[in-house]
């Protein structure tokens, strides 16, 4: 087990990730001294059954798929600790790098950490990369910030800095909604780079074009 100065609650939403779940479980076992919460958002492919075999995970099941945002909000209501990490359940992000987010320190006024999947200068390999950069520019313009990757889900923050009941997003727009609230609450936002391997639809990627419009709408509403 890794040793840390503080205990975190790690929230990971999953939906139909049967192929990647074994890798997920192996990667997060090192964090078992923390409160690991996985929200299965209505999986029908055996994901829940695999996860239920591991007792170091606090596993919750939503019977019918409600969306990533709904699952994260559910998870936030189950936590045991005030220090929170949110991380995706698929294999696009390297779960062994969760530890990079665990640097919150109230004595240093470090209350919020955002992960970035990109290093400057940006390498734009496909339309998704271009979209991410455009949305990040829009986010920074609206919020007067210098965030590098506004759509990245991986974050660490204090639960007390978020009003759970004020969160409205039920789908992928949860990432920018949380980011918007956190940048308004905290003057210091630490940015860290994490390894990233983009998936395609054939690999199980679930983000759709309609989600882009929902994300934009959510940013403009804050």
ZADO-202294 format. One record per residue: residue in three letters; x negated, y, z of N, C-alpha, C in turn; residue number from 1. Coordinates in steps of 0.001 Angstrom, whole numbers. Example, Ala and Ser with C-alpha at 12.3 -4.5 7.8 and 13.67 -1.06 7.14 Angstrom:
# ZADO-202294
{"ala", {-13190, -5690, 7800}, {-12300, -4500, 7800}, {-13200, -3300, 7800}, 1},
{"ser", {-12850, -2250, 7080}, {-13670, -1060, 7140}, {-12900, 30, 7870}, 2},
This chain:
# ZADO-202294
{"unk", {-831, -1201, 0}, {0, 0, 0}, {-869, 1256, 0}, 1},
{"unk", {-353, 2309, -659}, {-1031, 3579, -641}, {-717, 4295, 666}, 2},
{"unk", {-1643, 5085, 1146}, {-1429, 5844, 2359}, {-1187, 7308, 1997}, 3},
{"unk", {-175, 7923, 2620}, {186, 9290, 2310}, {393, 10048, 3622}, 4},
{"unk", {287, 11364, 3549}, {499, 12195, 4723}, {1975, 12346, 5055}, 5},
{"unk", {2832, 12248, 4044}, {4263, 12412, 4232}, {5001, 11254, 3576}, 6},
{"unk", {6203, 11008, 4063}, {7040, 9991, 3448}, {8021, 10641, 2477}, 7},
{"unk", {8161, 10028, 1320}, {9026, 10529, 268}, {10189, 9568, 49}, 8},
{"unk", {11262, 10103, -500}, {12312, 9288, -1104}, {12137, 9391, -2615}, 9},
{"unk", {11949, 8247, -3265}, {11709, 8192, -4706}, {12990, 7716, -5378}, 10},
{"unk", {13564, 8565, -6222}, {14829, 8258, -6886}, {14563, 7917, -8343}, 11},
{"unk", {15005, 6725, -8756}, {14801, 6269, -10129}, {16128, 5772, -10694}, 12},
{"unk", {16703, 6485, -11681}, {17917, 5996, -12333}, {17566, 5025, -13462}, 13},
{"unk", {18350, 3967, -13611}, {18123, 3023, -14706}, {19448, 2652, -15357}, 14},
{"unk", {19364, 2342, -16655}, {20543, 1877, -17383}, {20085, 977, -18525}, 15},
{"unk", {20443, -288, -18447}, {20112, -1273, -19483}, {18629, -1242, -19866}, 16},
{"unk", {17792, -1547, -18875}, {16339, -1552, -19082}, {15758, -2936, -18768}, 17},
{"unk", {16448, -3990, -19185}, {16034, -5332, -18796}, {14623, -5666, -19271}, 18},
{"unk", {14218, -5119, -20413}, {12887, -5416, -20931}, {11779, -4722, -20143}, 19},
{"unk", {12073, -3548, -19617}, {11030, -2790, -18931}, {11072, -2915, -17413}, 20},
{"unk", {12153, -3498, -16871}, {12302, -3576, -15416}, {11181, -4357, -14728}, 21},
{"unk", {10718, -5498, -15273}, {9607, -6188, -14603}, {8371, -5299, -14454}, 22},
{"unk", {8067, -4527, -15478}, {6936, -3605, -15400}, {7192, -2505, -14381}, 23},
{"unk", {8417, -2016, -14347}, {8792, -997, -13365}, {8580, -1500, -11950}, 24},
{"unk", {9085, -2690, -11661}, {8972, -3255, -10321}, {7509, -3423, -9908}, 25},
{"unk", {6688, -3943, -10814}, {5270, -4131, -10502}, {4566, -2808, -10230}, 26},
{"unk", {4973, -1750, -10952}, {4307, -458, -10826}, {4675, 276, -9544}, 27},
{"unk", {5916, 113, -9071}, {6363, 892, -7914}, {6185, 165, -6586}, 28},
{"unk", {5783, -1105, -6636}, {5630, -1855, -5385}, {4596, -1217, -4472}, 29},
{"unk", {3611, -552, -5049}, {2568, 109, -4263}, {3128, 1254, -3409}, 30},
{"unk", {4351, 1706, -3732}, {4968, 2806, -2983}, {5975, 2306, -1960}, 31},
{"unk", {5888, 1050, -1592}, {6918, 452, -745}, {6905, 980, 690}, 32},
{"unk", {5879, 1752, 1070}, {5921, 2397, 2376}, {6814, 3638, 2354}, 33},
{"unk", {7253, 4021, 1172}, {8201, 5118, 1013}, {9614, 4554, 835}, 34},
{"unk", {10561, 5445, 718}, {11965, 5098, 520}, {12233, 5061, -981}, 35},
{"unk", {12248, 3871, -1566}, {12456, 3726, -3007}, {13928, 3440, -3289}, 36},
{"unk", {14559, 4363, -3992}, {15974, 4240, -4323}, {16114, 4084, -5832}, 37},
{"unk", {16725, 3000, -6267}, {17028, 2827, -7682}, {18537, 2800, -7856}, 38},
{"unk", {19019, 3629, -8763}, {20440, 3692, -9058}, {20678, 3004, -10392}, 39},
{"unk", {21340, 1868, -10368}, {21694, 1191, -11615}, {23014, 1781, -12111}, 40},
{"unk", {22924, 2456, -13256}, {24053, 3215, -13774}, {24904, 2376, -14730}, 41},
{"unk", {25472, 1299, -14181}, {26397, 483, -14965}, {25737, -427, -15987}, 42},
{"unk", {24540, -921, -15711}, {23855, -1816, -16656}, {24661, -3093, -16889}, 43},
{"unk", {24585, -3587, -18121}, {25300, -4811, -18481}, {24369, -5868, -19067}, 44},
{"unk", {23057, -5627, -18992}, {22098, -6514, -19671}, {21254, -7350, -18717}, 45},
{"unk", {21571, -7337, -17418}, {20798, -8107, -16453}, {19814, -7277, -15651}, 46},
{"unk", {19765, -5970, -15909}, {18858, -5089, -15169}, {19117, -5162, -13665}, 47},
{"unk", {20369, -5040, -13283}, {20716, -5042, -11864}, {20319, -6356, -11203}, 48},
{"unk", {20553, -7452, -11872}, {20261, -8764, -11297}, {18777, -8927, -11008}, 49},
{"unk", {17928, -8418, -11890}, {16478, -8493, -11669}, {16074, -7625, -10485}, 50},
{"unk", {16577, -6405, -10451}, {16220, -5478, -9376}, {16687, -5975, -8015}, 51},
{"unk", {17816, -6657, -7976}, {18395, -7104, -6701}, {17547, -8167, -6006}, 52},
{"unk", {16574, -8704, -6691}, {15711, -9737, -6103}, {14565, -9147, -5285}, 53},
{"unk", {14429, -7818, -5279}, {13275, -7183, -4631}, {13746, -6347, -3445}, 54},
{"unk", {13387, -6801, -2240}, {13925, -6172, -1039}, {13203, -4900, -624}, 55},
{"unk", {12126, -4513, -1323}, {11473, -3241, -985}, {12167, -2072, -1686}, 56},
{"unk", {13186, -2378, -2481}, {13966, -1369, -3185}, {15332, -1236, -2517}, 57},
{"unk", {15766, 0, -2312}, {17161, 227, -1936}, {17943, 433, -3231}, 58},
{"unk", {18718, -566, -3574}, {19384, -600, -4869}, {20866, -267, -4729}, 59},
{"unk", {21321, 684, -5554}, {22731, 1063, -5583}, {23253, 842, -6999}, 60},
{"unk", {24493, 437, -7080}, {25066, 140, -8392}, {26312, 972, -8649}, 61},
{"unk", {26324, 1643, -9794}, {27508, 2320, -10280}, {28158, 1368, -11285}, 62},
{"unk", {29380, 978, -11041}, {30000, -93, -11821}, {30115, 236, -13307}, 63},
{"unk", {30440, 1481, -13615}, {30587, 1897, -15008}, {29625, 3031, -15302}, 64},
{"unk", {28963, 2972, -16438}, {27970, 3979, -16798}, {28554, 5391, -16751}, 65},
{"unk", {27901, 6245, -15933}, {28370, 7622, -15745}, {27377, 8651, -16286}, 66},
{"unk", {26132, 8252, -16514}, {25137, 9189, -17011}, {24011, 9416, -16017}, 67},
{"unk", {22866, 9835, -16552}, {21661, 10032, -15741}, {21878, 11042, -14618}, 68},
{"unk", {22533, 12154, -14937}, {22758, 13176, -13924}, {23623, 12679, -12788}, 69},
{"unk", {24662, 11945, -13120}, {25536, 11376, -12096}, {24737, 10445, -11191}, 70},
{"unk", {23881, 9610, -11791}, {23080, 8662, -11009}, {22103, 9378, -10080}, 71},
{"unk", {21459, 10430, -10577}, {20505, 11174, -9744}, {21224, 11852, -8578}, 72},
{"unk", {22380, 12439, -8842}, {23133, 13076, -7757}, {23547, 12040, -6716}, 73},
{"unk", {23928, 10870, -7180}, {24273, 9768, -6265}, {23061, 9428, -5397}, 74},
{"unk", {21907, 9321, -6048}, {20686, 8995, -5323}, {20309, 10045, -4300}, 75},
{"unk", {20476, 11320, -4645}, {20137, 12402, -3716}, {20970, 12331, -2438}, 76},
{"unk", {22149, 11759, -2537}, {23016, 11645, -1361}, {22658, 10434, -486}, 77},
{"unk", {21744, 9586, -964}, {21380, 8375, -219}, {20013, 8474, 464}, 78},
{"unk", {19277, 9546, 250}, {17877, 9603, 662}, {17722, 9617, 2182}, 79},
{"unk", {16558, 9141, 2617}, {16208, 9135, 4037}, {15236, 10257, 4381}, 80},
{"unk", {14567, 10814, 3373}, {13514, 11797, 3616}, {13827, 13121, 2922}, 81},
{"unk", {13221, 14196, 3430}, {13415, 15520, 2846}, {12523, 15742, 1626}, 82},
{"unk", {11439, 14985, 1526}, {10549, 15083, 378}, {11032, 14125, -705}, 83},
{"unk", {11274, 14655, -1896}, {11919, 13901, -2958}, {11015, 13809, -4186}, 84},
{"unk", {10985, 12633, -4788}, {10416, 12463, -6127}, {11509, 11887, -7015}, 85},
{"unk", {11674, 12481, -8199}, {12574, 11923, -9207}, {11729, 11481, -10392}, 86},
{"unk", {11991, 10277, -10873}, {11184, 9700, -11945}, {12067, 8810, -12802}, 87},
{"unk", {11845, 8819, -14110}, {12642, 7976, -15003}, {12356, 6491, -14787}, 88},
{"unk", {13330, 5649, -15153}, {13192, 4218, -14958}, {12640, 3474, -16157}, 89},
{"unk", {12510, 4158, -17307}, {11981, 3471, -18485}, {10461, 3532, -18490}, 90},
{"unk", {9853, 3061, -19568}, {8387, 2968, -19611}, {7737, 4111, -20378}, 91},
{"unk", {8501, 5159, -20695}, {7884, 6310, -21351}, {6891, 6997, -20418}, 92},
{"unk", {7243, 7087, -19157}, {6348, 7649, -18153}, {5697, 6521, -17364}, 93},
{"unk", {4449, 6719, -16995}, {3672, 5710, -16271}, {3994, 5803, -14781}, 94},
{"unk", {4661, 4796, -14241}, {5083, 4831, -12839}, {3917, 4802, -11858}, 95},
{"unk", {2763, 4352, -12305}, {1598, 4379, -11412}, {1160, 5810, -11125}, 96},
{"unk", {1689, 6768, -11877}, {1311, 8174, -11694}, {2289, 8937, -10802}, 97},
{"unk", {3239, 8241, -10225}, {4126, 8890, -9261}, {3314, 9559, -8164}, 98},
{"unk", {2200, 8942, -7805}, {1357, 9477, -6727}, {880, 10897, -7011}, 99},
{"unk", {764, 11265, -8288}, {327, 12619, -8634}, {1327, 13683, -8180}, 100},
{"unk", {2584, 13283, -8051}, {3622, 14219, -7622}, {3675, 14369, -6109}, 101},
{"unk", {3060, 13448, -5391}, {3178, 13417, -3934}, {2154, 14326, -3263}, 102},
{"unk", {2226, 15602, -3594}, {1265, 16575, -3057}, {1982, 17750, -2401}, 103},
{"unk", {3263, 17598, -2122}, {4004, 18674, -1465}, {3387, 18983, -102}, 104},
{"unk", {3281, 20264, 210}, {2650, 20667, 1466}, {3245, 22008, 1901}, 105},
{"unk", {4156, 21993, 2850}, {4783, 23253, 3274}, {3792, 24247, 3862}, 106},
{"unk", {2697, 23773, 4440}, {1701, 24677, 5014}, {1020, 25522, 3942}, 107},
{"unk", {971, 24984, 2720}, {379, 25713, 1594}, {1452, 26342, 707}, 108},
{"unk", {2691, 26303, 1183}, {3841, 26788, 409}, {3965, 26061, -922}, 109},
{"unk", {3519, 24814, -940}, {3643, 23988, -2143}, {4865, 23096, -1966}, 110},
{"unk", {5985, 23571, -2481}, {7259, 22919, -2246}, {7871, 22338, -3517}, 111},
{"unk", {7176, 22460, -4641}, {7753, 21997, -5892}, {6651, 21630, -6882}, 112},
{"unk", {6753, 20439, -7464}, {5796, 19966, -8469}, {6570, 19496, -9685}, 113},
{"unk", {6202, 19991, -10853}, {6794, 19546, -12112}, {5742, 18790, -12904}, 114},
{"unk", {6136, 17664, -13473}, {5236, 16935, -14366}, {5381, 17466, -15784}, 115},
{"unk", {4307, 17339, -16549}, {4330, 17696, -17965}, {3808, 16531, -18779}, 116},
{"unk", {4508, 16227, -19865}, {4093, 15140, -20751}, {3130, 15622, -21822}, 117},
{"unk", {2857, 16921, -21842}, {2054, 17497, -22920}, {847, 18234, -22367}, 118},
{"unk", {-223, 18200, -23117}, {-1410, 18976, -22805}, {-1601, 20028, -23885}, 119},
{"unk", {-2036, 21198, -23475}, {-2297, 22256, -24441}, {-3678, 22054, -25065}, 120},
{"unk", {-3815, 22327, -26378}, {-2759, 22739, -27310}, {-1809, 21580, -27604}, 121},
{"unk", {-539, 21890, -27770}, {478, 20874, -27976}, {252, 20113, -29282}, 122},
{"unk", {446, 18800, -29214}, {415, 17971, -30419}, {1858, 17625, -30784}, 123},
{"unk", {2329, 18186, -31882}, {3702, 17973, -32309}, {3730, 16830, -33314}, 124},
{"unk", {4132, 15647, -32829}, {4077, 14444, -33651}, {5396, 14130, -34337}, 125},
{"unk", {6502, 14637, -33818}, {7803, 14319, -34401}, {8816, 15391, -34004}, 126},
{"unk", {10046, 15204, -34451}, {11101, 16187, -34198}, {11415, 16326, -32716}, 127},
{"unk", {11295, 15224, -31966}, {11569, 15292, -30527}, {10563, 16201, -29829}, 128},
{"unk", {9285, 16112, -30231}, {8260, 16975, -29642}, {8559, 18444, -29930}, 129},
{"unk", {8931, 18728, -31171}, {9247, 20101, -31551}, {10433, 20613, -30736}, 130},
{"unk", {11450, 19768, -30584}, {12621, 20145, -29801}, {12268, 20436, -28357}, 131},
{"unk", {11406, 19593, -27772}, {11000, 19806, -26384}, {10309, 21146, -26206}, 132},
{"unk", {9437, 21487, -27143}, {8712, 22755, -27039}, {9667, 23934, -27181}, 133},
{"unk", {10608, 23838, -28122}, {11579, 24921, -28315}, {12425, 25116, -27053}, 134},
{"unk", {12891, 24015, -26486}, {13699, 24113, -25273}, {12886, 24678, -24109}, 135},
{"unk", {11622, 24322, -24034}, {10767, 24845, -22963}, {10577, 26348, -23118}, 136},
{"unk", {10410, 26821, -24351}, {10290, 28258, -24603}, {11567, 28977, -24179}, 137},
{"unk", {12715, 28397, -24525}, {13996, 28992, -24140}, {14127, 29033, -22617}, 138},
{"unk", {13782, 27924, -21971}, {13847, 27851, -20508}, {12979, 28932, -19873}, 139},
{"unk", {11748, 29058, -20339}, {10832, 30049, -19770}, {11308, 31475, -20007}, 140},
{"unk", {11909, 31718, -21163}, {12429, 33051, -21462}, {13579, 33409, -20531}, 141},
{"unk", {14471, 32452, -20309}, {15626, 32692, -19448}, {15202, 32891, -17995}, 142},
{"unk", {14242, 32089, -17549}, {13886, 32066, -16121}, {12611, 32841, -15787}, 143},
{"unk", {11978, 33431, -16810}, {10742, 34185, -16604}, {9681, 33327, -15918}, 144},
{"unk", {9478, 32133, -16467}, {8530, 31174, -15911}, {7518, 30743, -16962}, 145},
{"unk", {6597, 29891, -16557}, {5593, 29356, -17470}, {5533, 27831, -17371}, 146},
{"unk", {6705, 27214, -17282}, {6801, 25760, -17227}, {6309, 25180, -18555}, 147},
{"unk", {5593, 24056, -18496}, {5031, 23460, -19704}, {5946, 22437, -20362}, 148},
{"unk", {6877, 21862, -19595}, {7708, 20779, -20129}, {9032, 20766, -19374}, 149},
{"unk", {9939, 21656, -19768}, {11179, 21850, -19012}, {12078, 20622, -19007}, 150},
{"unk", {11946, 19746, -20012}, {12836, 18593, -20112}, {12300, 17347, -19409}, 151},
{"unk", {11103, 17438, -18859}, {10535, 16269, -18178}, {11284, 16027, -16879}, 152},
{"unk", {11689, 14774, -16670}, {12477, 14467, -15476}, {11628, 14413, -14217}, 153},
{"unk", {10339, 14100, -14328}, {9499, 13819, -13162}, {9240, 15090, -12356}, 154},
{"unk", {9722, 15079, -11126}, {9615, 16249, -10264}, {9451, 15813, -8815}, 155},
{"unk", {8871, 16676, -8007}, {8844, 16492, -6561}, {9272, 17802, -5917}, 156},
{"unk", {10099, 17697, -4893}, {10618, 18909, -4251}, {11197, 18549, -2888}, 157},
{"unk", {11575, 19572, -2142}, {12214, 19376, -852}, {13735, 19328, -1047}, 158},
{"unk", {14357, 18321, -500}, {15807, 18192, -612}, {16505, 19438, -81}, 159},
{"unk", {15954, 20027, 953}, {16556, 21218, 1557}, {16545, 22421, 626}, 160},
{"unk", {15802, 22344, -479}, {15783, 23436, -1462}, {16862, 23268, -2536}, 161},
{"unk", {17645, 22205, -2438}, {18680, 21926, -3433}, {20032, 21750, -2736}, 162},
{"unk", {21031, 22397, -3276}, {22409, 22168, -2833}, {23008, 21111, -3764}, 163},
{"unk", {23069, 19887, -3295}, {23522, 18784, -4143}, {24914, 19041, -4701}, 164},
{"unk", {25781, 19581, -3875}, {27166, 19782, -4288}, {27316, 20842, -5380}, 165},
{"unk", {26260, 21639, -5602}, {26328, 22659, -6648}, {25894, 22120, -8010}, 166},
{"unk", {25321, 20909, -8042}, {24861, 20330, -9301}, {26040, 19883, -10139}, 167},
{"unk", {26036, 20261, -11416}, {27167, 19988, -12298}, {26854, 18970, -13400}, 168},
{"unk", {25589, 18743, -13667}, {25208, 17891, -14796}, {25433, 16421, -14489}, 169},
{"unk", {25972, 15706, -15471}, {26154, 14262, -15347}, {25317, 13477, -16345}, 170},
{"unk", {24695, 14177, -17291}, {23904, 13473, -18295}, {22458, 13978, -18263}, 171},
{"unk", {21809, 14039, -19408}, {20393, 14394, -19451}, {20140, 15863, -19117}, 172},
{"unk", {21178, 16678, -19092}, {21000, 18080, -18728}, {20667, 18276, -17254}, 173},
{"unk", {20715, 17205, -16475}, {20336, 17296, -15058}, {18907, 17781, -14887}, 174},
{"unk", {18022, 17431, -15834}, {16605, 17804, -15704}, {16424, 19315, -15725}, 175},
{"unk", {17091, 19997, -16653}, {16941, 21450, -16724}, {17749, 22143, -15631}, 176},
{"unk", {18839, 21528, -15192}, {19604, 22137, -14099}, {18788, 22132, -12812}, 177},
{"unk", {18181, 20989, -12498}, {17314, 20931, -11320}, {16153, 21902, -11442}, 178},
{"unk", {15534, 21931, -12617}, {14400, 22831, -12829}, {14814, 24287, -12632}, 179},
{"unk", {15978, 24661, -13161}, {16460, 26037, -13032}, {16651, 26427, -11572}, 180},
{"unk", {17223, 25532, -10804}, {17463, 25829, -9389}, {16150, 25891, -8607}, 181},
{"unk", {15222, 25021, -8935}, {13966, 24973, -8190}, {13077, 26173, -8482}, 182},
{"unk", {13032, 26642, -9711}, {12187, 27808, -10013}, {12751, 29078, -9388}, 183},
{"unk", {14054, 29124, -9164}, {14653, 30273, -8495}, {14367, 30239, -6995}, 184},
{"unk", {14164, 29031, -6472}, {13958, 28872, -5026}, {12487, 29001, -4639}, 185},
{"unk", {11580, 28668, -5548}, {10160, 28584, -5213}, {9314, 29495, -6100}, 186},
{"unk", {8431, 30255, -5457}, {7515, 31134, -6195}, {6372, 30348, -6816}, 187},
{"unk", {5965, 29260, -6164}, {4837, 28455, -6638}, {5352, 27147, -7211}, 188},
{"unk", {5072, 26908, -8483}, {5420, 25648, -9135}, {4126, 25009, -9630}, 189},
{"unk", {3772, 23890, -9059}, {2565, 23176, -9470}, {2882, 22304, -10679}, 190},
{"unk", {2048, 22396, -11726}, {2241, 21592, -12931}, {1146, 20536, -13000}, 191},
{"unk", {1547, 19276, -13174}, {560, 18199, -13327}, {882, 17422, -14606}, 192},
{"unk", {-153, 16934, -15256}, {26, 16132, -16471}, {114, 14656, -16118}, 193},
{"unk", {1013, 13944, -16789}, {1145, 12506, -16598}, {1151, 11812, -17949}, 194},
{"unk", {753, 10543, -17917}, {705, 9768, -19160}, {2111, 9531, -19693}, 195},
{"unk", {2205, 9551, -21011}, {3512, 9490, -21660}, {3413, 8700, -22957}, 196},
{"unk", {4375, 7807, -23166}, {4422, 7006, -24381}, {5856, 7029, -24913}, 197},
{"unk", {6113, 7900, -25874}, {7476, 8099, -26355}, {8040, 6827, -26984}, 198},
{"unk", {9294, 6523, -26653}, {9993, 5393, -27240}, {10907, 5869, -28371}, 199},
{"unk", {11271, 4944, -29232}, {12283, 5195, -30245}, {13570, 4488, -29859}, 200},
{"unk", {14592, 4643, -30688}, {15877, 4010, -30382}, {15770, 2490, -30349}, 201},
{"unk", {14916, 1932, -31191}, {14757, 479, -31203}, {14085, -28, -29932}, 202},
{"unk", {13408, 877, -29208}, {12751, 509, -27948}, {13657, 745, -26748}, 203},
{"unk", {14834, 1292, -27003}, {15770, 1518, -25902}, {15989, 2970, -25531}, 204},
{"unk", {15449, 3912, -26304}, {15648, 5323, -25982}, {17122, 5682, -26114}, 205},
{"unk", {17647, 6435, -25144}, {19090, 6674, -25086}, {19475, 8124, -25351}, 206},
{"unk", {18523, 9029, -25385}, {18827, 10429, -25655}, {19379, 10580, -27069}, 207},
{"unk", {20496, 11291, -27182}, {21145, 11495, -28475}, {21168, 12979, -28816}, 208},
{"unk", {21461, 13267, -30095}, {21470, 14655, -30536}, {22476, 15485, -29763}, 209},
{"unk", {23628, 14891, -29429}, {24638, 15637, -28682}, {24118, 16072, -27320}, 210},
{"unk", {23185, 15289, -26760}, {22607, 15658, -25470}, {21800, 16944, -25580}, 211},
{"unk", {21210, 17198, -26748}, {20442, 18429, -26948}, {21343, 19647, -26798}, 212},
{"unk", {22558, 19566, -27332}, {23496, 20681, -27211}, {23934, 20879, -25756}, 213},
{"unk", {24099, 19773, -25038}, {24485, 19861, -23636}, {23360, 20481, -22805}, 214},
{"unk", {22120, 20120, -23137}, {20965, 20676, -22435}, {20870, 22182, -22675}, 215},
{"unk", {21041, 22593, -23937}, {20989, 24013, -24255}, {22104, 24778, -23535}, 216},
{"unk", {23289, 24207, -23552}, {24416, 24841, -22862}, {24138, 24991, -21369}, 217},
{"unk", {23529, 23968, -20786}, {23223, 24024, -19349}, {22194, 25106, -19055}, 218},
{"unk", {21168, 25230, -19883}, {20161, 26275, -19670}, {20776, 27662, -19765}, 219},
{"unk", {21641, 27866, -20728}, {22236, 29178, -20955}, {23232, 29556, -19863}, 220},
{"unk", {23707, 28564, -19119}, {24697, 28823, -18089}, {24060, 29213, -16751}, 221},
{"unk", {22707, 29162, -16697}, {22030, 29477, -15420}, {21318, 30817, -15508}, 222},
